[in-house]
Amino acid sequence: MREAREQRKMTLEDLAGETRKRGGSLDPRYIGELELGWHSPTITTAQRLADALDLTLAQLVYDV
């Protein structure tokens, strides 16, 4: 997820903002903790992140 975010030159705040625009609301700190592996997202959260990054869920979790 971090790689996809960085390729798009997005900050954690940018990504959180994109989730808000698409009907979700994720805290930038929580997204950072997900990237560090401190939490495991629900399928719904993972889908929100994939949508915000313009990826499919499969693309988001491909290397996991």
Secondary structure, 3 states (H helix, E strand, C coil): CHHHHHHCCCCHHHHHHHHHHCCCCCCHHHHHHHHCCCCCCCHHHHHHHHHHCCCCHHHHHCCC
